[in-house]
Amino acid sequence: MTQSMMHDDTIAYCDGLPGARRDNPFGAGLTCWMVGSRAFALLADGGEALSLRADGAESAAERLRAAYTGMAPFLPHDGWIAVEISSTSEDVLKRRIRDSHDRALQELPDTERARIAAAD
């Protein structure tokens, strides 16, 4: 099955964020993007919903207005949402991915954040 260009662009965008790396801590079939020791995005093989970090209180209204499928299926608790790749505009999707990355980055120790910033 050939993946859509938008799907491939989403993967490339996640890969290109500062300090981002792919990992499979949850096993085969589920790609997890990490910055340091923190996850910021998850995508099932062949999936169209990208699980991302979200600030629960700040983004509650936005989650109701924007394209999303609900709570993230792999991390079904506050702070993670699932965003449909194909039904979300490129600008919104990139902003959501970047926000998720930034939230994960802020949870890292100062020394680790400085190392990632220096490598960028």
C-alpha positions as CSV (number, residue, x, y, z in Angstrom):
1,M,0.0,0.0,0.0
2,T,1.4,3.4,-1.0
3,Q,1.2,6.1,1.6
4,S,-0.1,9.5,0.7
5,M,2.4,12.3,0.2
6,M,0.8,14.1,3.2
7,H,1.5,11.1,5.4
8,D,5.1,11.0,4.2
9,D,5.5,14.7,4.7
10,T,4.2,14.3,8.3
11,I,6.8,11.6,9.0
12,A,9.5,13.8,7.5
13,Y,8.4,16.8,9.6
14,C,8.6,14.8,12.8
15,D,12.0,13.4,11.8
16,G,13.3,16.9,11.2
17,L,12.5,18.5,14.5
18,P,15.5,19.3,16.8
19,G,16.7,16.2,18.6
20,A,14.0,14.0,17.2
21,R,14.6,10.4,16.8
22,R,12.4,7.4,16.0
23,D,12.0,4.6,18.4
24,N,9.8,1.6,19.0
25,P,9.4,1.4,22.8
26,F,5.9,-0.1,22.5
27,G,6.9,-2.8,20.0
28,A,6.7,-3.3,16.2
29,G,4.0,-1.6,14.3
30,L,4.0,1.6,16.4
31,T,6.5,4.3,15.6
32,C,7.3,6.7,18.4
33,W,9.1,10.0,18.0
34,M,11.2,11.0,20.9
35,V,13.1,14.0,22.0
36,G,15.6,13.0,24.6
37,S,13.7,10.5,26.8
38,R,10.3,12.0,26.1
39,A,7.8,10.9,23.5
40,F,6.1,13.6,21.4
41,A,4.3,11.7,18.6
42,L,3.1,8.2,17.9
43,L,1.9,6.6,14.7
44,A,0.7,3.1,14.0
45,D,2.0,1.5,10.8
46,G,-0.5,2.4,8.1
47,G,-2.4,4.6,10.6
48,E,-3.9,8.0,9.8
49,A,-4.2,9.3,13.3
50,L,-1.1,10.8,14.8
51,S,-1.0,10.8,18.7
52,L,0.4,14.1,20.1
53,R,0.9,15.7,23.4
54,A,-1.6,18.5,24.2
55,D,-2.0,20.8,27.2
56,G,-5.3,19.6,28.6
57,A,-6.7,22.9,29.9
58,E,-5.3,25.1,27.2
59,S,-6.3,23.0,24.2
60,A,-9.7,21.7,25.3
61,A,-11.6,24.3,23.2
62,E,-9.2,23.9,20.3
63,R,-9.7,20.1,20.3
64,L,-13.4,20.7,20.0
65,R,-13.0,23.1,17.0
66,A,-10.1,21.3,15.1
67,A,-10.0,18.0,13.3
68,Y,-9.3,15.3,15.8
69,T,-10.5,11.8,16.6
70,G,-10.5,12.0,20.4
71,M,-8.2,10.7,23.0
72,A,-5.0,9.1,21.7
73,P,-5.5,5.4,21.4
74,F,-2.0,4.5,22.6
75,L,-1.9,6.9,25.5
76,P,-5.6,7.3,26.5
77,H,-5.3,9.9,29.2
78,D,-5.3,13.7,29.5
79,G,-2.5,15.3,27.7
80,W,-2.6,13.2,24.5
81,I,-4.9,13.6,21.5
82,A,-5.2,11.8,18.2
83,V,-5.1,14.1,15.1
84,E,-6.3,12.8,11.7
85,I,-3.4,13.4,9.3
86,S,-5.6,13.5,6.1
87,S,-8.3,15.8,7.4
88,T,-6.1,18.4,9.2
89,S,-4.6,21.3,7.3
90,E,-0.8,21.3,6.9
91,D,-0.4,24.4,9.0
92,V,-2.5,23.1,11.8
93,L,-0.8,19.7,11.8
94,K,2.7,21.2,11.8
95,R,1.8,23.5,14.6
96,R,0.3,20.7,16.7
97,I,3.4,18.5,16.1
98,R,5.8,21.4,17.0
99,D,3.7,22.1,20.1
100,S,3.9,18.5,21.1
101,H,7.7,18.4,20.5
102,D,8.1,21.6,22.6
103,R,6.1,20.2,25.5
104,A,8.3,17.1,25.5
105,L,11.4,19.2,25.2
106,Q,10.4,21.4,28.2
107,E,10.2,18.2,30.4
108,L,13.8,17.4,29.8
109,P,16.6,18.6,32.2
110,D,18.2,21.9,31.3
111,T,21.5,20.1,30.4
112,E,19.7,17.8,27.9
113,R,17.8,20.7,26.4
114,A,21.1,22.7,26.0
115,R,22.7,19.6,24.3
116,I,19.8,19.3,21.8
117,A,19.9,23.1,21.1
118,A,23.6,23.0,20.5
119,A,23.3,20.1,18.0
120,D,20.6,21.9,16.0
